[in-house]
Amino acid sequence: MVGLMRRPKFEPKMNFLDVSRRHFFRQGLGLSAVGLSTLLASDSPVAQGQNAGSLSRSHAPHFSPRAKSVIHLHMVGAPSQLDMLDPKPDLSERHGENCPEALLDGLKLAFIGDKKVLAGSPFQFSKQGNVGLDVVEHLPCLGGVADELCVVRSLHTDEINHAPAQMFMHSGFGRGGRPSLGAWTTYGLGSENENLPAYVVLLSGPAGGAGSQLWSSGFLPSVHQGVRFRSSGDPVLYLSNPAGRSREDGRRLLDTVNGLNSLRFAETEDPEIATRISQYEMAFRMQASVPDLTDLSTETAETLELYGVEPGKPSFAANCLLARRLIERGVRFVQLFDSDWDHHGNLKIRLPAKCRDVDQGMAALVADLRRRGLLDETLVVWGGEFGRTPLAQGNADTPTTKKREPGRDHHKDAFTMWLAGGGTKPGTIYGATDELGFSITENPVHVHDLNATILQLLGFDHTKLTFRHQGRDYRLTDVHGDVVQDILL
């Protein structure tokens, strides 16, 4: 009873530095005259609290990583594996036949109606590299690096429509609100360059149905979300100073704003305020570092020719070259989104055009990383959100002159992706689908398995890289996923 009536007075330990600074600012003495270096001195509470909003200090991996960074090439809309890297001669022989009913049992289709007709690929394939990888005629450059690739032909996912499948591929969940793979990577590894974002996003075309959710930090501190670089104008919006304002003016303004934010942080200890301070500082440093980074004219003529890049002309190939430059400067995760792979119709015309858009750039990226000694520590991942059906969407025998050529519908049960470098086995073909491309027959790999494997290569046990949110521990692979050990060196 006595203890309940007489509650002991709580007297926290006071830090003289904290008290003096707080008192100083509350007196209203010239905030702009105090540099952020003073505000964020390593012994101050603001600096200590800002750890949640800073990437300068890397977390320790669970074990020695094979890869230090990732370049993720996402083909928005889902490329047809049957027309690029997993041809089916039997399907071509049976082109135009009605699909056997037994193969339709349990098959989910997004758009194909009652008429279900088998559709072989209209393209030619050839064996490439010592591994004998089947590569479509429209990817000659990729065929030249076939022995660097680890091709997985047995991917499957849970989602059948684009936006949910894109979210599932990137965050392990079919709806928004979860952190992306890039955000989990920077949360785990931090950054190696204080003058650039740890996670950079490059677009050639629209980002797809899921939009910026694909590089969201979700419930992780917002410092971990991807930063989009634009292909024209300022690489990052509002990076340049307004007309008439010097860099020194910007520094004084930033010191003042950060001083006010620091006062607020001292009151609330809100990690998002710490993130804001950190990102304002990052933006200021980027004003000096980014223009040089994005000036591709500084590359040799031989390198520009290798990628097929014209300086100043936006393209997927230019983004591939920029991705290499970012990785060289210590950026952890670079994600390239290339649009217009949703070929429900006119596949015979549209797919070759898209192959031409990406072939030289992505092959040059792999070759360039290899020759610079960067491929062993850089993981390159290529693919879409799901695959395409062995069935024609539209009449497979309708001439172009009468009606548009057919395409392929969504197929979540079997598709192909490839990886290169970063500890994966080069010259490998893993997994297989049946003779018509409907189902996986060997070594199925779920999206959670793929992401578990990527985290493994980065030095993390995917079951232990977690973040507590709303009362439970979340992870990228939810409560599933196994590392695909057979594709690792």
N, C-alpha and C positions, 0 to 999 in steps of 0.2 A: 504494500500500500504506500509506504513511504517513497519507494522508487517511482510510483506512478504520480505522486503529488509533486515530487521535486525532480523535474527533468534536468539532467546536467546540461550546462551551457556548452554548446559546440563552438570551439575556437579553432578555425582552420589555420594551418601554417601559412604565414604571409610571405610572399616573395617581394623583397624591397624593390626589385626592378619593375615588377608588375605594378605595385602601388605608385611608384614615382611616375611611370609612364601614364597610367590612367589619370592620375592627378594632373599631370602636365597637359594632357589633351582636354580634360574637362575645364581647364582654365582658359581654353580657347586660344592658346598660343600657336601662332603660325603653323598650321598643318602642312602647308605646301613647302615649308622650309625643311621638313624632316623627311629624308629619303626613306624609301621602303627598306633599304638595307638596315636601318636602325629599327624600324618597326618589326622586322622579321629576323632580328638577331637570333642565333641558334638557341639562346637560353631563354627566350621569351615565351610566354604562354601562347601567343599568337602563332609563333613558328611551330611550337610543339603540336598545337591543335590543327595546324594546317597539313599535317601528314596525311589526313584523310583527303585533302584536296591537292596533293602534290604527287608527281610521278618521278621525282628526281631520285628517290631511293628505291631500288628494286627489292621485291620480296625474294626470299630464298626458295629456289625450286626444291621439290621433294627429293630429286636425284639429278644427276648430271644430265643436262639437256643435250640433245643432238642438234636441235635447231635454235637459233637465237631470234629468228624473225620469220614472218609469214607473208607471202604475197598470195592473196586469194582472188582468183579470177572467176567471177560469177556471171554466167550467161543467162540474162533475165529472160524468162519465158520457156526455158527447158529445151535444149537441143535434142534432136533425134539421134539416139545412140545407134539405131538400126541403119542410119544413113551416114554415119561418121566413123565409128570405131568398133561396132559389133555387128557386122553383116551376117545375113542369114540366107545362104543359097537356097535352102529348101523353101523359104518363104517366097523367094523370087520365082521359083518353079511353080508355085501354087498361086501366083499373083492372079487376083480376080475371082478366086473360088470363094464360095460362102464359107464362113468360119464354122468349124465343127462345134456343135452345141456343147460338147464335153469341155471345150476350152473356155467357154463363157461362164461356167459355173463359178459364182462368187466374184466375177470380174466387175469392177466398178468403172463406169465410163462417165465422163463429164458431159459430152455432147453427142456422141454417135447414137443414132436412133435405132430403129428396128433392123435396118439393113447393115449387116456386119460382114464386110468383105476383106479378105486377106490382101495385103499390099506389100509387094517386094520393093526393094530399093531401086530407083531408076539410075543409080550411079555405079561407077566401076570402082573396085578396090584393088589394092596391091599390098604384098607383104613388104614390110619395111624393117630395117635393122636386123641385127643378129637374132633378136627375139621373134621376128616374123610377125610383127603387129599388123593387123589388117587396118589400113588407113584409106579413107575415101580419096578419090582423085583430086578433090578440091582442097586438100590439106597437104600439099607437097612439102612445105617447109617443116611442118610438124613431123612428117615422116622422116625427115633428116635428123631429128633428135629422138627417134623412137627408143633408142637404147638408154636414154636418160629417164624414161618415163616408167612409172608404176601405174598400170591401167587396171582399175577395178571395175569389172563388168557386172557386179552383183549387188549394186546398191538398191535399197528399197526404203520407202518413207511411209508415214502415216497419213499424209494429206494429199488430196487429189486436185485441189484448186490452187491457183498461183500464189496469191498473197499468204494464205495459211502455210503453204509448202515452203515459200521463201522464208517465212518466220521460223518454221520448224528447222530448216536447214541451218539457219544462222543463230538461233537461240535455243533450240531444243523444245520449242513450244509453239503451237499453231496460232497463237494470238499474241498481241503486243504486250509490253510490260516487263519482259524478261531481258537480261543483258545479252548482247550479241557475242559471238565468238571472239571478235576483236576486243571487246570490252573485258571479257574474262581474261584474255591474254595480257592486256596491260595491267589489269588488277593483280595478276600473278607475278608478272615480270617487271613492271615499272618501265622506265624509259632510259635510254642511253644517250639522249640528246636533249638538253634543257632548252634549246632554241627552236625545237620543232615539236609538234604533237606526236605522241607515241602511236596514234592510230589515225591514219589518213585514208580518205575515201576519194576515189576518182571515178567519174562517170563518162561514158560515151553513149549518150541517149538517156532517156528517163530511167529512174531507179526501179521501176516495177510497181506492182500493186501495193506492196507493203511499204514503199517509200522509205523515209528516213528511219523508220523503225528497224530497218536492217542493220543500222550501225548505232543503235541506241545503247545507252548504258543501263537502261532499265532501272532497277532499284539499287544498282551500284552507285557510288558517288559520281556525279556528272562529269568529273574530270576524265572518266574513262570512255566517254562516248567518242565516236569517230568525228574527225574534222574534215569536212568536204573541201577539197581544192577544186576551183573552177578552171575551165580550159581557156577562158578569155577574160580580159580585164584583170582586176586584182585576183590573184589565186584564191584568196580568202576575202569575203566581203568586208569592206571598211578597213582593210589592212593599211591603205595609204592614208597619210594625214590630209585633212581638208586643205584646200588652197589657202595660203597665207599663214598656216600654222607650222612652225618648225618642230624638229624632233625634240628640242629642248622644251618647247611649250608643252608638247605631249608628255614629257617626263614630269614636269611640274604638276600638270593636271592629274596624271596617274598617281603621283605621290599623295595628292590631296584626297582623291577618291579612295585609294587604298587605306589611307589613314582613317577615314570615316568608317570604312568597312571593318577595319581592325578593331575600332571601338565597339562596333556592333557585335563582332565575334567575341570580344572579351565578355560581353553581357550575356550572349545566348549560346556560345560554343556550337553554333550551327555549322556543320561541315560544308554546307553549300556556300556559305560566305567564304570559307577558306578556299574552296574551289574557285570562286569568283576572283579572289585576289590573285591566286595562282595563274588563272587563265588570262587576266588582264596583263600580268607580267609577261606571260608567254607571247601574247599578241604583240607587245612592245618589242620583244626580242625578234619575233618573226618578221617585223618590218625590215630588219637588216638581213636575216638569213634566207627568207623565202625568194626574193627576186633572183638571187644568184642560183638558187636551187632549180627554179623553173625555167631558167634560160638554157634551153637545149642547144642553142647555137654554139655553146662552149664545148660540145662533144666533137670528136673527130669526124671527118667526112666518112671514114670507113664505118664508124659506129652508126651514124645516121643512115647510111646505106643498108647496113645489116638489119636495122629495124624497119626500114622503109619510111623514115620520118622526115617531114619537111618542117623545120623550125617555124613556129608561129601558126601552124595548121593543126587544129585539134583532131585527134584520132585515137583509136584504141592503141595503136602502135606507139604513139607519143606517150600515152599513159603507161605503157609497159616500160618504156625507157625511163620515165619519171619515177616509176616504182623502184627500179634498180638504183637510181640516184638517192631516193629516200632511204632505202635499206643501207646503202653505203654510209649514210649519215646517222645511222643508229635508230631509225624509226622501227618500231616493233612489228606493226601490223599494217599492211597496205592492202586495200580492197578495191578491186576494179570491177565495176558493173558495166556490162555491155548489153544493150537492149535489142529487142526485135527478134527473139528466137522462138516466138510463139506461132508456130507454123501449122495452123489448122487448115490452111489452104495454100495452093501455089507452092508446095514444098519443092517441086522440081526447079523452080526459078529462085525462090527466096533463100533456100539453104545454101546453094553455091555462093550467092552474094554475101551472106553472112560469114561463110568460111573465108572468103577473100578478105573480109574486114579484119579478121583476127589471126589468120594463119601465120603470117610473117612476124607479127609483133610478139606473139606468145612463144613461138619457136626461137626467135632471137633472144628473148628474155632468158630462156633456159640456157642457150648457148653462151650468152654474155656472162651470166652468173658463173657458169663453169669456167670460162677462160680467165675470169678475174679471181678465182678461188673462193667465190661466195656461195656456190650452190650447196656445198656440204653443210653449211650452217643456215641456209635459207630454204624453207619449205614452200614450194609452189603448189597450189591446189587449183584445179580447173573443173568446172561442171555447172549444172543447173539445179533446179529445185526438184525435178523428177524427170522421167523419161517420156517416150512416145510409144503409142500402141503399134502392133503389127497390123492393125486394121486401117483401112482408108477412111478418112472423114470426107465424105463426098464420093461420087462414082469414080472408081479407080480407072475406068476405061473411057471417061469422057474427054474428048479432045479439047485443047485449050481454046480453040476457035469458037466452040459452042458454050463453054462454061469454064470457070476457073479450074485449074488443076487441083486434084485432091491434096489433102494434108494428113496430119496424124493428130489424134486426140491425146489427152493426158494419160500417162501410165505411171502409177506410183509403185508398182510391184517389181520393176526391174529397170535399172538404168545404169549408165556408165559415167565414171569420173576418172581423172588421172591426177597423180601427184608426182612431184620431182624433187630431188634433193632432200635436205633436212633430215637424213637418216632413213629414208625409204629405200627399198631395193630397186635399183635401176634395171631396166630391161625385164620387167615383170608383168605378166598378165594374170590377174587374180580373179577367181570366180567365173561362173559361166551361166548362161541362160539356155533354155531349151531350143530346139531346132527352128522354132518360129519366133522366139523372142518374147513369149508370154510370161514365163516363170523362171525363177532362179533354180538351177539344178546343182550348183556347187558353191560352197562358201558364201552364204548370204551375209551382207554387211548392211546393218541398219544405220540410219543417220547418226544415232547416238554412238554407234561403234566407231564411225568415222571421226566424230568430234572427240571421243575418248582417245583415239589414236593420235590425233593432232596435239592434244594436250600432253600426251605421253612423250611425244617428240620434243615438246617445249620444256620437259622436265617435271611434269605434274601428274600425280595420281588424280584422275578425274573425279574420284569419289571423295577426295579430301580438299579439293579446291572449292570451297563453299563460302556462302555469305548468308548471315542470319537476317531474315526479313519477315516481319509479321509473325514472329514466333516459331519459325522453322528454318532449317538450313537448306538453302537452294544450291544447285549446281547446274552447269551447262547441260549435262546428260540426264537431268532429272533423277530418276531412280533406276535407270537402265544403262546399258552400254558396256561393251567389252573391247579391250584393245585388240586390234588385228595384228597379232605378233608376226604372222607369216609375211607381212609386207615390210617389216622393219629389218634393217641391217643388224 
